Amino acid sequence: MPNRKNTRRTPLTSRWMWLTLVPLYLFTLVLVLGPLVYMLVLSFETRADMWGVIPQFTLANYQNIFQPVYLNTFVQSLKLALLCTGLILLIGYPFGYFMARLSPRGKKFMTAALMIPFWTNSLIRLYGWIIVLRSGGTLDKVLMALHLTQRPLKLLYTYPAVVVGMVYALLQFMILAVYSSAEKMDWSLVEAARDLGASPAQAFFTVTLKLTMPGLLSGVILTFIPSMGLFFIADILGGNKVVLVGSLIQDQLLQAHNWPFAAALSVVLMLLTSLMIGLYKRVTHTTRLEGLL
Amino acid sequence: MSQTILQLQNIEKSFDGTPVLRGISLDAAAGEFITLLGSSGCGKTTTLRIIAGLECPDAGRVLLEGRDVTDTPPNKRDVNTVFQNYALFPHMTVAANIEYSLKLRRRPKEEIARAVAQALELVQLTGYENRMPGQLSGGQKQRVAIARAVVNRPRVLLLDEPLGALDLQLRRQMQLELKALQQQLGITFIYITHDQEEALTMSDRIAVMRDGQFVQIGTPAQVYDDPLTSFVARFVGSANILQGTVVAAEGGLVTARVAGCPVCARAGQTEFRPGQPIALALRSEQVDFAPEGSGIPAVVKEKSFAGGMLRIALELPDGSRLVASRHGIDQSLAPGQKLCVRWAPEAAVPVEVDD
């Protein structure tokens, strides 16, 4: 066997090499699977009177979610997430599409321009939006200087402010997902469609949109799921007016000290998001999310 | 000649200031098979894209059935293309690819079904309706691309090196099939290739292209037997180009001095004056070996066997090279051997030197 020496040297087939994978598995078990199981168990336990939990099985936490006030929070969160995802799709798809048609230099520049803001902490960037949106802030000053408005708009701590913050925080995921799909596309297919009699719009809907659909859907997943849970954006830009599932969980955990209920809310949120990913897999027949390499 | 379908009038095109097409003109008749022959980068594909409407010329006009379509978008032209990489829609079945253009035209369902079945039969792919392009071999993709382009019965079909990616055997077979298909459909074909054998086999006329210009347009016989320039002679006939000086011209023949020896060539319509420099194109298979003292003395430099032909490289007294070829493996020649070469007077053609 002439290959024997090489085969032996191949790292993963070597006898003891599996040991190097042990830290990885340990890490996953202890820090990912462990907390998940703990959360699941916690969600079926009873809340103690003062602090902590009593190890007594109950379904009360899940029943609790069906109270109108909490159910409404879920509905509100879903509505906001849908609105934000829709807006992000409308802005992000054309953005990613045209970015894929730039010259190689243009592509590099745009990728850098998209990534650089994310070197700054997201909370700090959110505080930046406070400066822009607050009464008499940058936006108001500009609008009033242009005589487009007479008095401050008082945008901060409103629903639109939360939407703006969400769209801003998640837009890049959609752009990059669509971009990576459109970048791989063979543009001669669009020419073939045109050659066969398709107008620019027909070529877009029958070819381009279909072939960038994996990117579009993964962009939807990548923005919809986080927008269900990004409680700090609603907290910072929405004041107390916009309560989302994320903020509800945080409140239950840190303010009300109702850990089992917080755990039950988290489990339901996770089920909802898993459902979304399952749908994505069904539609696209892939397990990979475009744009997340 | 039958009616003209396609006319190119002085087309010019530059990309980023680099001229790609320098004023080309061409008339294509209905049902004609025209090949654009040239090496890569000569402007063949750009010409095709301008006819298809995927590119706009900087100057000149494109006329389709007498109508100026220079500024007409590709979807409004009765022209279809078989792309070099096939450009099949990967997310559609074979049938969906083929019926694409018919669906856009909102043809009735039964008509579409009939046309698709017919097109598949034409390219011998009946039964492949529901395959995805990814499940097809190169040759099958090629056939689908052709079926998709002809299903609409365009006036002109453009083919951009459609057989370039296929192996030699399949290529030969597809060449014959394409030619038969073209005759069956009666569609004008504008065909691109860099393979002179393919061009000679299939075309009614060949347009030899070089640096964005047509050097010669003619039937395969004209281009092969009467090359206008040394480039055409070399590119199409792999001919030798011999430099010499005119000695005399009379009776349709010209006598010239090549490598110190008098030789004869066909004069054609050209007027020659004694003392004028002349270039002669001579194909390798037309070089004869002669007994010593009756032609140009030559020395065998090397022998090689390729494609069923023995190629013999010879050196003439003035140091220039001449290639002769023979069928089969000729054992009697060895490098260093001295012999004489000659040819029938009509075998040598005076050409303009352009390369």
Contacts between the chains, C-beta under 8 A, distances in Angstrom:
chain1	res1	chain2	res2	distance
A	186	B	85	7.6
A	186	B	87	7.0
A	188	B	83	5.9
A	188	B	85	6.3
A	188	B	87	4.6
A	189	B	87	5.4
A	189	B	89	6.1
A	189	B	90	7.7
A	191	B	54	5.3
A	191	B	74	7.5
A	191	B	83	7.6
A	191	B	87	7.1
A	192	B	81	7.3
A	192	B	83	6.0
A	192	B	87	3.9
A	192	B	88	7.9
A	192	B	89	7.4
A	193	B	89	7.6
A	193	B	100	7.3
A	194	B	53	7.9
A	194	B	54	7.1
A	194	B	73	7.2
A	194	B	74	4.5
A	194	B	75	5.4
A	195	B	52	5.6
A	195	B	53	7.8
A	195	B	54	7.0
A	195	B	74	5.1
A	195	B	75	7.6
A	195	B	79	7.7
A	195	B	80	6.0
A	195	B	81	4.8
A	196	B	75	7.7
A	196	B	80	6.5
A	196	B	100	5.4
A	196	B	101	4.0
A	196	B	104	7.0
A	196	B	148	7.0
A	196	B	149	7.8
A	196	B	152	7.4
A	197	B	75	4.8
A	197	B	101	4.8
A	197	B	104	4.6
A	197	B	105	6.3
A	197	B	152	7.3
A	198	B	75	5.7
A	198	B	100	7.9
A	198	B	104	5.6
A	199	B	73	7.9
A	199	B	75	5.7
A	202	B	75	7.9
A	202	B	104	6.2
A	206	B	100	7.5
A	207	B	89	6.2
A	210	B	91	5.1
A	211	B	90	7.4
A	211	B	91	6.2
